[in-house]
Amino acid sequence: MSAADILGYAAGALTAFTFLPQVLKTWKEKSAKDVSLYMFIIAFVNEIMWLIYGVMINNWVIILTNAVMLVMSGIMIMLKLKYNHQ
C-alpha cells in the first residue's frame, strides 16, 4: 500500500464522520434550532452524486466515504425535522 493510498483512506475516514459530532449533539440536546436544514439537504444530494460517481469508477474509498456521509446527513435531516420546533 502506497503513502497515497494510506492518505486517501485516512482522509476518507475523517471525512465520513464529519457530521458525527453534530448528529450526537443534536440527538443529545434534542434541539436542532441552530442547524441549517438546507446545508444538510445540499450535502445529502451531493453525497448521492459522489456515491454514484464512486460506483461508476469502482472506487471504494469514494463509495464508502460518501455512503457513511449520506447516512449521517440523512440522520441530521430527520433530527432537524423532528427537533426543529422543540
Distance bins in CASP14 RR format, pairs under 12 A and 6 or more apart:
PFRMAT RR
TARGET T0000
AUTHOR 0000-0000-0000
RMODE 2
METHOD distances of the structure
MODEL  1
1 7 0 0 0 0 0 1 0 0 0 0 0
1 8 0 0 0 0 0 1 0 0 0 0 0
1 9 0 0 0 0 1 0 0 0 0 0 0
1 10 0 0 0 0 0 1 0 0 0 0 0
2 8 0 0 0 0 1 0 0 0 0 0 0
2 9 0 0 0 0 0 1 0 0 0 0 0
3 9 0 0 0 0 0 1 0 0 0 0 0
3 10 0 0 0 0 0 1 0 0 0 0 0
4 10 0 0 0 0 0 1 0 0 0 0 0
4 11 0 0 0 0 0 1 0 0 0 0 0
4 61 0 0 0 0 0 1 0 0 0 0 0
5 11 0 0 0 0 0 1 0 0 0 0 0
5 12 0 0 0 0 0 1 0 0 0 0 0
5 59 0 0 0 0 0 1 0 0 0 0 0
5 60 0 0 0 0 0 1 0 0 0 0 0
5 61 0 0 0 0 1 0 0 0 0 0 0
6 12 0 0 0 0 0 1 0 0 0 0 0
6 13 0 0 0 0 0 1 0 0 0 0 0
6 61 0 0 0 0 0 1 0 0 0 0 0
7 13 0 0 0 0 0 1 0 0 0 0 0
7 14 0 0 0 0 0 1 0 0 0 0 0
7 61 0 0 0 0 0 1 0 0 0 0 0
8 14 0 0 0 0 1 0 0 0 0 0 0
8 15 0 0 0 0 1 0 0 0 0 0 0
8 16 0 0 0 0 0 1 0 0 0 0 0
8 59 0 0 0 0 0 1 0 0 0 0 0
8 60 0 0 0 0 0 1 0 0 0 0 0
8 61 1 0 1 0 0 0 0 0 0 0 0
8 62 0 0 0 0 1 0 0 0 0 0 0
8 64 0 0 0 0 0 1 0 0 0 0 0
8 65 0 0 0 0 1 0 0 0 0 0 0
9 15 0 0 0 0 0 1 0 0 0 0 0
9 16 0 0 0 0 0 1 0 0 0 0 0
9 59 0 0 0 0 0 1 0 0 0 0 0
9 60 0 0 0 0 1 0 0 0 0 0 0
9 61 1 0 0 1 0 0 0 0 0 0 0
9 62 0 0 0 0 0 1 0 0 0 0 0
9 64 0 0 0 0 1 0 0 0 0 0 0
9 65 0 0 0 0 1 0 0 0 0 0 0
10 16 0 0 0 0 0 1 0 0 0 0 0
10 17 0 0 0 0 0 1 0 0 0 0 0
10 61 0 0 0 0 0 1 0 0 0 0 0
10 65 0 0 0 0 0 1 0 0 0 0 0
11 17 0 0 0 0 0 1 0 0 0 0 0
11 18 0 0 0 0 0 1 0 0 0 0 0
11 61 0 0 0 0 1 0 0 0 0 0 0
11 62 0 0 0 0 0 1 0 0 0 0 0
11 64 0 0 0 0 0 1 0 0 0 0 0
11 65 0 0 0 0 1 0 0 0 0 0 0
12 18 0 0 0 0 1 0 0 0 0 0 0
12 50 0 0 0 0 0 1 0 0 0 0 0
12 59 0 0 0 0 0 1 0 0 0 0 0
12 60 0 0 0 0 0 1 0 0 0 0 0
12 61 1 0 1 0 0 0 0 0 0 0 0
12 62 0 0 0 0 1 0 0 0 0 0 0
12 63 0 0 0 0 0 1 0 0 0 0 0
12 64 1 0 0 1 0 0 0 0 0 0 0
12 65 1 0 1 0 0 0 0 0 0 0 0
12 66 0 0 0 0 1 0 0 0 0 0 0
12 67 0 0 0 0 0 1 0 0 0 0 0
12 68 0 0 0 0 1 0 0 0 0 0 0
12 69 0 0 0 0 1 0 0 0 0 0 0
13 20 0 0 0 0 0 1 0 0 0 0 0
13 61 0 0 0 0 1 0 0 0 0 0 0
13 64 0 0 0 0 1 0 0 0 0 0 0
13 65 1 0 0 1 0 0 0 0 0 0 0
13 68 0 0 0 0 1 0 0 0 0 0 0
13 69 0 0 0 0 0 1 0 0 0 0 0
14 20 0 0 0 0 0 1 0 0 0 0 0
14 61 0 0 0 0 0 1 0 0 0 0 0
14 65 0 0 0 0 1 0 0 0 0 0 0
14 68 0 0 0 0 0 1 0 0 0 0 0
14 69 0 0 0 0 0 1 0 0 0 0 0
15 43 0 0 0 0 0 1 0 0 0 0 0
15 46 0 0 0 0 0 1 0 0 0 0 0
15 47 0 0 0 0 0 1 0 0 0 0 0
15 50 0 0 0 0 0 1 0 0 0 0 0
15 61 0 0 0 0 1 0 0 0 0 0 0
15 62 0 0 0 0 0 1 0 0 0 0 0
15 64 0 0 0 0 0 1 0 0 0 0 0
15 65 1 0 1 0 0 0 0 0 0 0 0
15 66 0 0 0 0 1 0 0 0 0 0 0
15 67 0 0 0 0 0 1 0 0 0 0 0
15 68 0 0 0 0 1 0 0 0 0 0 0
15 69 1 0 0 1 0 0 0 0 0 0 0
15 72 0 0 0 0 0 1 0 0 0 0 0
16 47 0 0 0 0 0 1 0 0 0 0 0
16 50 0 0 0 0 0 1 0 0 0 0 0
16 51 0 0 0 0 0 1 0 0 0 0 0
16 61 0 0 0 0 1 0 0 0 0 0 0
16 62 0 0 0 0 0 1 0 0 0 0 0
16 63 0 0 0 0 0 1 0 0 0 0 0
16 64 1 0 0 1 0 0 0 0 0 0 0
16 65 1 0 1 0 0 0 0 0 0 0 0
16 66 1 0 0 1 0 0 0 0 0 0 0
16 67 0 0 0 0 1 0 0 0 0 0 0
16 68 1 1 0 0 0 0 0 0 0 0 0
16 69 1 0 1 0 0 0 0 0 0 0 0
16 70 0 0 0 0 1 0 0 0 0 0 0
16 71 0 0 0 0 1 0 0 0 0 0 0
16 72 1 0 0 1 0 0 0 0 0 0 0
16 73 0 0 0 0 0 1 0 0 0 0 0
17 23 0 0 0 0 1 0 0 0 0 0 0
17 24 0 0 0 0 0 1 0 0 0 0 0
17 64 0 0 0 0 0 1 0 0 0 0 0
17 65 0 0 0 0 1 0 0 0 0 0 0
17 68 1 0 0 1 0 0 0 0 0 0 0
17 69 0 0 0 0 1 0 0 0 0 0 0
17 71 0 0 0 0 0 1 0 0 0 0 0
17 72 1 0 0 1 0 0 0 0 0 0 0
17 73 0 0 0 0 0 1 0 0 0 0 0
18 39 0 0 0 0 0 1 0 0 0 0 0
18 40 0 0 0 0 0 1 0 0 0 0 0
18 43 0 0 0 0 1 0 0 0 0 0 0
18 47 0 0 0 0 0 1 0 0 0 0 0
18 65 0 0 0 0 1 0 0 0 0 0 0
18 66 0 0 0 0 0 1 0 0 0 0 0
18 68 0 0 0 0 1 0 0 0 0 0 0
18 69 1 0 0 1 0 0 0 0 0 0 0
18 72 1 0 0 1 0 0 0 0 0 0 0
18 73 0 0 0 0 1 0 0 0 0 0 0
18 76 0 0 0 0 0 1 0 0 0 0 0
19 25 0 0 0 0 0 1 0 0 0 0 0
19 26 0 0 0 0 1 0 0 0 0 0 0
19 27 0 0 0 0 0 1 0 0 0 0 0
19 35 0 0 0 0 0 1 0 0 0 0 0
19 39 0 0 0 0 0 1 0 0 0 0 0
19 40 1 0 0 1 0 0 0 0 0 0 0
19 43 1 0 0 1 0 0 0 0 0 0 0
19 44 0 0 0 0 0 1 0 0 0 0 0
19 47 0 0 0 0 0 1 0 0 0 0 0
19 68 0 0 0 0 1 0 0 0 0 0 0
19 69 1 0 0 1 0 0 0 0 0 0 0
19 70 0 0 0 0 0 1 0 0 0 0 0
19 71 0 0 0 0 1 0 0 0 0 0 0
19 72 1 1 0 0 0 0 0 0 0 0 0
19 73 1 0 1 0 0 0 0 0 0 0 0
19 74 0 0 0 0 1 0 0 0 0 0 0
19 75 1 0 0 1 0 0 0 0 0 0 0
19 76 1 0 1 0 0 0 0 0 0 0 0
19 77 0 0 0 0 0 1 0 0 0 0 0
19 79 0 0 0 0 0 1 0 0 0 0 0
19 80 0 0 0 0 0 1 0 0 0 0 0
20 26 0 0 0 0 0 1 0 0 0 0 0
20 27 0 0 0 0 0 1 0 0 0 0 0
20 68 0 0 0 0 1 0 0 0 0 0 0
20 69 0 0 0 0 0 1 0 0 0 0 0
20 71 0 0 0 0 0 1 0 0 0 0 0
20 72 1 0 0 1 0 0 0 0 0 0 0
20 73 0 0 0 0 0 1 0 0 0 0 0
20 75 0 0 0 0 1 0 0 0 0 0 0
20 76 0 0 0 0 1 0 0 0 0 0 0
21 27 0 0 0 0 0 1 0 0 0 0 0
21 28 0 0 0 0 0 1 0 0 0 0 0
21 35 0 0 0 0 0 1 0 0 0 0 0
21 72 0 0 0 0 0 1 0 0 0 0 0
21 76 0 0 0 0 0 1 0 0 0 0 0
22 28 0 0 0 0 0 1 0 0 0 0 0
22 29 0 0 0 0 0 1 0 0 0 0 0
22 31 0 0 0 0 0 1 0 0 0 0 0
22 32 0 0 0 0 1 0 0 0 0 0 0
22 34 0 0 0 0 0 1 0 0 0 0 0
22 35 1 0 0 1 0 0 0 0 0 0 0
22 36 0 0 0 0 0 1 0 0 0 0 0
22 39 0 0 0 0 1 0 0 0 0 0 0
22 40 0 0 0 0 1 0 0 0 0 0 0
22 43 0 0 0 0 0 1 0 0 0 0 0
22 72 0 0 0 0 1 0 0 0 0 0 0
22 73 0 0 0 0 1 0 0 0 0 0 0
22 74 0 0 0 0 0 1 0 0 0 0 0
22 75 0 0 0 0 1 0 0 0 0 0 0
22 76 1 0 0 1 0 0 0 0 0 0 0
22 77 0 0 0 0 0 1 0 0 0 0 0
22 79 0 0 0 0 1 0 0 0 0 0 0
22 80 0 0 0 0 0 1 0 0 0 0 0
23 29 0 0 0 0 0 1 0 0 0 0 0
23 32 0 0 0 0 0 1 0 0 0 0 0
23 35 0 0 0 0 1 0 0 0 0 0 0
23 40 0 0 0 0 0 1 0 0 0 0 0
23 68 0 0 0 0 0 1 0 0 0 0 0
23 69 0 0 0 0 0 1 0 0 0 0 0
23 71 0 0 0 0 1 0 0 0 0 0 0
23 72 1 0 1 0 0 0 0 0 0 0 0
23 73 0 0 0 0 1 0 0 0 0 0 0
23 74 0 0 0 0 1 0 0 0 0 0 0
23 75 1 0 1 0 0 0 0 0 0 0 0
23 76 1 0 1 0 0 0 0 0 0 0 0
23 77 0 0 0 0 0 1 0 0 0 0 0
23 78 0 0 0 0 1 0 0 0 0 0 0
23 79 1 0 0 1 0 0 0 0 0 0 0
23 80 0 0 0 0 0 1 0 0 0 0 0
23 83 0 0 0 0 0 1 0 0 0 0 0
24 30 0 0 0 0 0 1 0 0 0 0 0
24 72 0 0 0 0 0 1 0 0 0 0 0
24 75 0 0 0 0 0 1 0 0 0 0 0
24 76 0 0 0 0 0 1 0 0 0 0 0
24 79 0 0 0 0 0 1 0 0 0 0 0
25 31 0 0 0 0 1 0 0 0 0 0 0
25 32 0 0 0 0 1 0 0 0 0 0 0
25 33 0 0 0 0 0 1 0 0 0 0 0
25 34 0 0 0 0 0 1 0 0 0 0 0
25 35 0 0 0 0 1 0 0 0 0 0 0
25 76 0 0 0 0 0 1 0 0 0 0 0
25 79 0 0 0 0 1 0 0 0 0 0 0
25 83 0 0 0 0 0 1 0 0 0 0 0
26 32 1 0 1 0 0 0 0 0 0 0 0
26 33 0 0 0 0 1 0 0 0 0 0 0
26 34 0 0 0 0 1 0 0 0 0 0 0
26 35 1 0 0 1 0 0 0 0 0 0 0
26 36 0 0 0 0 0 1 0 0 0 0 0
26 37 0 0 0 0 0 1 0 0 0 0 0
26 40 0 0 0 0 0 1 0 0 0 0 0
26 72 0 0 0 0 0 1 0 0 0 0 0
26 74 0 0 0 0 0 1 0 0 0 0 0
26 75 0 0 0 0 1 0 0 0 0 0 0
26 76 1 0 0 1 0 0 0 0 0 0 0
26 77 0 0 0 0 0 1 0 0 0 0 0
26 78 0 0 0 0 1 0 0 0 0 0 0
26 79 1 0 1 0 0 0 0 0 0 0 0
26 80 1 0 0 1 0 0 0 0 0 0 0
26 81 0 0 0 0 0 1 0 0 0 0 0
26 82 0 0 0 0 1 0 0 0 0 0 0
26 83 1 0 0 1 0 0 0 0 0 0 0
26 84 0 0 0 0 0 1 0 0 0 0 0
26 86 0 0 0 0 0 1 0 0 0 0 0
27 35 0 0 0 0 0 1 0 0 0 0 0
27 72 0 0 0 0 0 1 0 0 0 0 0
27 75 0 0 0 0 1 0 0 0 0 0 0
27 76 0 0 0 0 1 0 0 0 0 0 0
27 78 0 0 0 0 0 1 0 0 0 0 0
27 79 1 0 0 1 0 0 0 0 0 0 0
27 80 0 0 0 0 0 1 0 0 0 0 0
27 82 0 0 0 0 1 0 0 0 0 0 0
27 83 0 0 0 0 1 0 0 0 0 0 0
28 79 0 0 0 0 0 1 0 0 0 0 0
28 83 0 0 0 0 0 1 0 0 0 0 0
29 35 0 0 0 0 0 1 0 0 0 0 0
29 79 0 0 0 0 0 1 0 0 0 0 0
29 83 0 0 0 0 1 0 0 0 0 0 0
29 86 0 0 0 0 1 0 0 0 0 0 0
30 79 0 0 0 0 1 0 0 0 0 0 0
30 80 0 0 0 0 0 1 0 0 0 0 0
30 82 0 0 0 0 1 0 0 0 0 0 0
30 83 1 0 1 0 0 0 0 0 0 0 0
30 84 0 0 0 0 0 1 0 0 0 0 0
30 85 0 0 0 0 0 1 0 0 0 0 0
30 86 1 0 0 1 0 0 0 0 0 0 0
31 79 0 0 0 0 1 0 0 0 0 0 0
31 80 0 0 0 0 0 1 0 0 0 0 0
31 82 0 0 0 0 0 1 0 0 0 0 0
31 83 1 0 1 0 0 0 0 0 0 0 0
31 84 0 0 0 0 1 0 0 0 0 0 0
31 85 0 0 0 0 1 0 0 0 0 0 0
31 86 1 0 0 1 0 0 0 0 0 0 0
32 39 0 0 0 0 0 1 0 0 0 0 0
32 40 0 0 0 0 1 0 0 0 0 0 0
32 75 0 0 0 0 0 1 0 0 0 0 0
32 76 1 0 0 1 0 0 0 0 0 0 0
32 77 0 0 0 0 1 0 0 0 0 0 0
32 78 0 0 0 0 1 0 0 0 0 0 0
32 79 1 0 1 0 0 0 0 0 0 0 0
32 80 1 0 1 0 0 0 0 0 0 0 0
32 81 0 0 0 0 1 0 0 0 0 0 0
32 82 1 0 0 1 0 0 0 0 0 0 0
32 83 1 0 1 0 0 0 0 0 0 0 0
32 84 1 0 1 0 0 0 0 0 0 0 0
32 85 0 0 0 0 1 0 0 0 0 0 0
32 86 0 0 0 0 1 0 0 0 0 0 0
33 79 0 0 0 0 0 1 0 0 0 0 0
33 80 0 0 0 0 1 0 0 0 0 0 0
33 83 1 0 0 1 0 0 0 0 0 0 0
33 84 1 0 0 1 0 0 0 0 0 0 0
33 85 0 0 0 0 1 0 0 0 0 0 0
33 86 0 0 0 0 1 0 0 0 0 0 0
34 80 0 0 0 0 0 1 0 0 0 0 0
34 83 0 0 0 0 0 1 0 0 0 0 0
34 84 0 0 0 0 0 1 0 0 0 0 0
35 41 0 0 0 0 0 1 0 0 0 0 0
35 43 0 0 0 0 0 1 0 0 0 0 0
35 73 0 0 0 0 0 1 0 0 0 0 0
35 75 0 0 0 0 0 1 0 0 0 0 0
35 76 1 0 0 1 0 0 0 0 0 0 0
35 77 0 0 0 0 1 0 0 0 0 0 0
35 78 0 0 0 0 0 1 0 0 0 0 0
35 79 1 0 0 1 0 0 0 0 0 0 0
35 80 1 0 1 0 0 0 0 0 0 0 0
35 81 0 0 0 0 0 1 0 0 0 0 0
35 82 0 0 0 0 0 1 0 0 0 0 0
35 83 0 0 0 0 1 0 0 0 0 0 0
35 84 0 0 0 0 1 0 0 0 0 0 0
36 42 0 0 0 0 1 0 0 0 0 0 0
36 43 0 0 0 0 1 0 0 0 0 0 0
36 73 0 0 0 0 0 1 0 0 0 0 0
36 76 0 0 0 0 1 0 0 0 0 0 0
36 77 0 0 0 0 0 1 0 0 0 0 0
36 80 0 0 0 0 1 0 0 0 0 0 0
36 84 0 0 0 0 0 1 0 0 0 0 0
37 43 0 0 0 0 0 1 0 0 0 0 0
37 44 0 0 0 0 0 1 0 0 0 0 0
37 73 0 0 0 0 0 1 0 0 0 0 0
37 74 0 0 0 0 0 1 0 0 0 0 0
37 76 0 0 0 0 1 0 0 0 0 0 0
37 77 1 0 0 1 0 0 0 0 0 0 0
37 78 0 0 0 0 0 1 0 0 0 0 0
37 79 0 0 0 0 0 1 0 0 0 0 0
37 80 1 0 1 0 0 0 0 0 0 0 0
37 81 1 0 0 1 0 0 0 0 0 0 0
37 82 0 0 0 0 0 1 0 0 0 0 0
37 83 0 0 0 0 0 1 0 0 0 0 0
37 84 1 0 0 1 0 0 0 0 0 0 0
38 44 0 0 0 0 0 1 0 0 0 0 0
38 45 0 0 0 0 0 1 0 0 0 0 0
38 73 0 0 0 0 0 1 0 0 0 0 0
38 76 0 0 0 0 0 1 0 0 0 0 0
38 77 0 0 0 0 0 1 0 0 0 0 0
38 80 0 0 0 0 1 0 0 0 0 0 0
39 45 0 0 0 0 0 1 0 0 0 0 0
39 46 0 0 0 0 0 1 0 0 0 0 0
39 73 0 0 0 0 1 0 0 0 0 0 0
39 76 0 0 0 0 1 0 0 0 0 0 0
39 77 0 0 0 0 0 1 0 0 0 0 0
39 80 0 0 0 0 1 0 0 0 0 0 0
40 46 0 0 0 0 0 1 0 0 0 0 0
40 47 0 0 0 0 0 1 0 0 0 0 0
40 69 0 0 0 0 0 1 0 0 0 0 0
40 70 0 0 0 0 0 1 0 0 0 0 0
40 71 0 0 0 0 0 1 0 0 0 0 0
40 72 0 0 0 0 1 0 0 0 0 0 0
40 73 1 0 1 0 0 0 0 0 0 0 0
40 74 1 0 0 1 0 0 0 0 0 0 0
40 75 0 0 0 0 1 0 0 0 0 0 0
40 76 1 0 1 0 0 0 0 0 0 0 0
40 77 1 0 1 0 0 0 0 0 0 0 0
40 78 0 0 0 0 1 0 0 0 0 0 0
40 79 0 0 0 0 1 0 0 0 0 0 0
40 80 1 0 0 1 0 0 0 0 0 0 0
40 81 0 0 0 0 0 1 0 0 0 0 0
40 84 0 0 0 0 0 1 0 0 0 0 0
41 47 0 0 0 0 0 1 0 0 0 0 0
41 48 0 0 0 0 0 1 0 0 0 0 0
41 73 0 0 0 0 1 0 0 0 0 0 0
41 74 0 0 0 0 1 0 0 0 0 0 0
41 76 0 0 0 0 1 0 0 0 0 0 0
41 77 1 0 0 1 0 0 0 0 0 0 0
41 78 0 0 0 0 0 1 0 0 0 0 0
41 80 0 0 0 0 1 0 0 0 0 0 0
41 81 0 0 0 0 0 1 0 0 0 0 0
42 48 0 0 0 0 0 1 0 0 0 0 0
42 49 0 0 0 0 0 1 0 0 0 0 0
42 73 0 0 0 0 1 0 0 0 0 0 0
42 76 0 0 0 0 0 1 0 0 0 0 0
42 77 0 0 0 0 0 1 0 0 0 0 0
43 49 0 0 0 0 0 1 0 0 0 0 0
43 50 0 0 0 0 0 1 0 0 0 0 0
43 66 0 0 0 0 0 1 0 0 0 0 0
43 69 1 0 0 1 0 0 0 0 0 0 0
43 70 0 0 0 0 1 0 0 0 0 0 0
43 71 0 0 0 0 0 1 0 0 0 0 0
43 72 0 0 0 0 1 0 0 0 0 0 0
43 73 1 0 1 0 0 0 0 0 0 0 0
43 74 0 0 0 0 1 0 0 0 0 0 0
43 75 0 0 0 0 0 1 0 0 0 0 0
43 76 0 0 0 0 1 0 0 0 0 0 0
43 77 0 0 0 0 1 0 0 0 0 0 0
43 80 0 0 0 0 0 1 0 0 0 0 0
44 50 0 0 0 0 0 1 0 0 0 0 0
44 51 0 0 0 0 0 1 0 0 0 0 0
44 66 0 0 0 0 0 1 0 0 0 0 0
44 69 0 0 0 0 1 0 0 0 0 0 0
44 70 1 0 0 1 0 0 0 0 0 0 0
44 71 0 0 0 0 1 0 0 0 0 0 0
44 72 0 0 0 0 1 0 0 0 0 0 0
44 73 1 0 1 0 0 0 0 0 0 0 0
44 74 1 0 1 0 0 0 0 0 0 0 0
44 75 0 0 0 0 0 1 0 0 0 0 0
44 76 0 0 0 0 1 0 0 0 0 0 0
44 77 1 0 0 1 0 0 0 0 0 0 0
44 78 0 0 0 0 0 1 0 0 0 0 0
44 80 0 0 0 0 0 1 0 0 0 0 0
45 51 0 0 0 0 0 1 0 0 0 0 0
45 52 0 0 0 0 0 1 0 0 0 0 0
45 66 0 0 0 0 0 1 0 0 0 0 0
45 69 0 0 0 0 0 1 0 0 0 0 0
45 70 0 0 0 0 1 0 0 0 0 0 0
45 73 0 0 0 0 1 0 0 0 0 0 0
45 74 0 0 0 0 0 1 0 0 0 0 0
45 77 0 0 0 0 0 1 0 0 0 0 0
46 52 0 0 0 0 0 1 0 0 0 0 0
46 53 0 0 0 0 0 1 0 0 0 0 0
46 65 0 0 0 0 0 1 0 0 0 0 0
46 66 0 0 0 0 1 0 0 0 0 0 0
46 69 0 0 0 0 1 0 0 0 0 0 0
46 70 0 0 0 0 1 0 0 0 0 0 0
46 73 0 0 0 0 1 0 0 0 0 0 0
47 53 0 0 0 0 0 1 0 0 0 0 0
47 54 0 0 0 0 0 1 0 0 0 0 0
47 62 0 0 0 0 0 1 0 0 0 0 0
47 63 0 0 0 0 0 1 0 0 0 0 0
47 64 0 0 0 0 0 1 0 0 0 0 0
47 65 0 0 0 0 1 0 0 0 0 0 0
47 66 1 0 1 0 0 0 0 0 0 0 0
47 67 0 0 0 0 1 0 0 0 0 0 0
47 68 0 0 0 0 1 0 0 0 0 0 0
47 69 1 0 1 0 0 0 0 0 0 0 0
47 70 1 0 1 0 0 0 0 0 0 0 0
47 71 0 0 0 0 1 0 0 0 0 0 0
47 72 0 0 0 0 1 0 0 0 0 0 0
47 73 1 0 0 1 0 0 0 0 0 0 0
47 74 0 0 0 0 1 0 0 0 0 0 0
47 76 0 0 0 0 0 1 0 0 0 0 0
47 77 0 0 0 0 0 1 0 0 0 0 0
48 54 0 0 0 0 0 1 0 0 0 0 0
48 55 0 0 0 0 0 1 0 0 0 0 0
48 63 0 0 0 0 0 1 0 0 0 0 0
48 66 0 0 0 0 1 0 0 0 0 0 0
48 67 0 0 0 0 0 1 0 0 0 0 0
48 69 0 0 0 0 1 0 0 0 0 0 0
48 70 1 0 0 1 0 0 0 0 0 0 0
48 71 0 0 0 0 0 1 0 0 0 0 0
48 73 0 0 0 0 1 0 0 0 0 0 0
48 74 0 0 0 0 0 1 0 0 0 0 0
49 55 0 0 0 0 0 1 0 0 0 0 0
49 56 0 0 0 0 0 1 0 0 0 0 0
49 62 0 0 0 0 0 1 0 0 0 0 0
49 66 0 0 0 0 1 0 0 0 0 0 0
49 69 0 0 0 0 0 1 0 0 0 0 0
49 70 0 0 0 0 0 1 0 0 0 0 0
50 56 0 0 0 0 0 1 0 0 0 0 0
50 57 0 0 0 0 0 1 0 0 0 0 0
50 59 0 0 0 0 1 0 0 0 0 0 0
50 61 0 0 0 0 0 1 0 0 0 0 0
50 62 1 0 0 1 0 0 0 0 0 0 0
50 63 0 0 0 0 1 0 0 0 0 0 0
50 64 0 0 0 0 0 1 0 0 0 0 0
50 65 1 0 0 1 0 0 0 0 0 0 0
50 66 1 0 1 0 0 0 0 0 0 0 0
50 67 0 0 0 0 1 0 0 0 0 0 0
50 68 0 0 0 0 0 1 0 0 0 0 0
50 69 1 0 0 1 0 0 0 0 0 0 0
50 70 0 0 0 0 1 0 0 0 0 0 0
50 73 0 0 0 0 0 1 0 0 0 0 0
51 57 0 0 0 0 0 1 0 0 0 0 0
51 59 0 0 0 0 0 1 0 0 0 0 0
51 60 0 0 0 0 0 1 0 0 0 0 0
51 61 0 0 0 0 0 1 0 0 0 0 0
51 62 1 0 0 1 0 0 0 0 0 0 0
51 63 1 0 0 1 0 0 0 0 0 0 0
51 64 0 0 0 0 1 0 0 0 0 0 0
51 65 0 0 0 0 1 0 0 0 0 0 0
51 66 1 0 1 0 0 0 0 0 0 0 0
51 67 1 0 0 1 0 0 0 0 0 0 0
51 68 0 0 0 0 0 1 0 0 0 0 0
51 69 0 0 0 0 1 0 0 0 0 0 0
51 70 1 0 0 1 0 0 0 0 0 0 0
51 71 0 0 0 0 0 1 0 0 0 0 0
51 73 0 0 0 0 0 1 0 0 0 0 0
52 59 0 0 0 0 0 1 0 0 0 0 0
52 62 0 0 0 0 1 0 0 0 0 0 0
52 63 0 0 0 0 1 0 0 0 0 0 0
52 66 0 0 0 0 1 0 0 0 0 0 0
52 67 0 0 0 0 0 1 0 0 0 0 0
52 70 0 0 0 0 0 1 0 0 0 0 0
53 59 0 0 0 0 1 0 0 0 0 0 0
53 61 0 0 0 0 0 1 0 0 0 0 0
53 62 1 0 0 1 0 0 0 0 0 0 0
53 63 0 0 0 0 1 0 0 0 0 0 0
53 65 0 0 0 0 0 1 0 0 0 0 0
53 66 0 0 0 0 1 0 0 0 0 0 0
54 60 0 0 0 0 1 0 0 0 0 0 0
54 61 0 0 0 0 1 0 0 0 0 0 0
54 62 1 0 1 0 0 0 0 0 0 0 0
54 63 1 0 1 0 0 0 0 0 0 0 0
54 64 0 0 0 0 1 0 0 0 0 0 0
54 65 0 0 0 0 1 0 0 0 0 0 0
54 66 1 0 0 1 0 0 0 0 0 0 0
54 67 0 0 0 0 1 0 0 0 0 0 0
55 62 0 0 0 0 1 0 0 0 0 0 0
55 63 1 0 0 1 0 0 0 0 0 0 0
55 64 0 0 0 0 0 1 0 0 0 0 0
55 66 0 0 0 0 1 0 0 0 0 0 0
55 67 0 0 0 0 1 0 0 0 0 0 0
56 62 0 0 0 0 1 0 0 0 0 0 0
56 63 0 0 0 0 0 1 0 0 0 0 0
57 63 0 0 0 0 1 0 0 0 0 0 0
59 65 0 0 0 0 1 0 0 0 0 0 0
59 66 0 0 0 0 0 1 0 0 0 0 0
60 66 0 0 0 0 0 1 0 0 0 0 0
60 67 0 0 0 0 0 1 0 0 0 0 0
61 67 0 0 0 0 0 1 0 0 0 0 0
61 68 0 0 0 0 0 1 0 0 0 0 0
62 68 0 0 0 0 0 1 0 0 0 0 0
62 69 0 0 0 0 0 1 0 0 0 0 0
62 70 0 0 0 0 0 1 0 0 0 0 0
63 69 0 0 0 0 0 1 0 0 0 0 0
63 70 0 0 0 0 0 1 0 0 0 0 0
64 70 0 0 0 0 0 1 0 0 0 0 0
64 71 0 0 0 0 0 1 0 0 0 0 0
65 71 0 0 0 0 0 1 0 0 0 0 0
65 72 0 0 0 0 0 1 0 0 0 0 0
66 72 0 0 0 0 0 1 0 0 0 0 0
66 73 0 0 0 0 1 0 0 0 0 0 0
67 73 0 0 0 0 0 1 0 0 0 0 0
67 74 0 0 0 0 0 1 0 0 0 0 0
68 74 0 0 0 0 0 1 0 0 0 0 0
68 75 0 0 0 0 0 1 0 0 0 0 0
69 75 0 0 0 0 0 1 0 0 0 0 0
69 76 0 0 0 0 0 1 0 0 0 0 0
70 76 0 0 0 0 0 1 0 0 0 0 0
70 77 0 0 0 0 0 1 0 0 0 0 0
71 77 0 0 0 0 0 1 0 0 0 0 0
71 78 0 0 0 0 0 1 0 0 0 0 0
72 78 0 0 0 0 0 1 0 0 0 0 0
72 79 0 0 0 0 0 1 0 0 0 0 0
73 79 0 0 0 0 0 1 0 0 0 0 0
73 80 0 0 0 0 0 1 0 0 0 0 0
74 80 0 0 0 0 1 0 0 0 0 0 0
74 81 0 0 0 0 0 1 0 0 0 0 0
74 82 0 0 0 0 0 1 0 0 0 0 0
75 81 0 0 0 0 0 1 0 0 0 0 0
75 82 0 0 0 0 0 1 0 0 0 0 0
75 83 0 0 0 0 0 1 0 0 0 0 0
76 82 0 0 0 0 0 1 0 0 0 0 0
76 83 0 0 0 0 0 1 0 0 0 0 0
76 84 0 0 0 0 0 1 0 0 0 0 0
77 83 0 0 0 0 0 1 0 0 0 0 0
77 84 0 0 0 0 0 1 0 0 0 0 0
78 84 0 0 0 0 0 1 0 0 0 0 0
79 86 0 0 0 0 0 1 0 0 0 0 0
80 86 0 0 0 0 0 1 0 0 0 0 0
END
